Amino acid sequence: MIDRSAMGLKEVAGGYGFQTPLAMRRTFLRVPAITAGEYASRFKRSQSQTEMHR
């Protein structure tokens, strides 16, 4: 949802059951070892570039 919607990280965190955006951030740092914001930036850019090349 982070990379496929226009929702902010606060809304995404709440939608997935995290009590706070900080809780989601901590989970992201443990699992993929990047913040949710970094993940969103990296993959949203990637999708935009892919769509431009179609």
Stockholm file with secondary structure:
# STOCKHOLM 1.0

chainA/1-54         MIDRSAMGLKEVAGGYGFQTPLAMRRTFLRVPAITAGEYASRFKRSQSQTEMHR
#=GR chainA/1-54 SS CTTTSSCCHHHHHHHTTCSSHHHHHHHHHHTTSSCHHHHHHHHHHHHHHHHHTC
#=GC SS_cons        CTTTSSCCHHHHHHHTTCSSHHHHHHHHHHTTSSCHHHHHHHHHHHHHHHHHTC
//
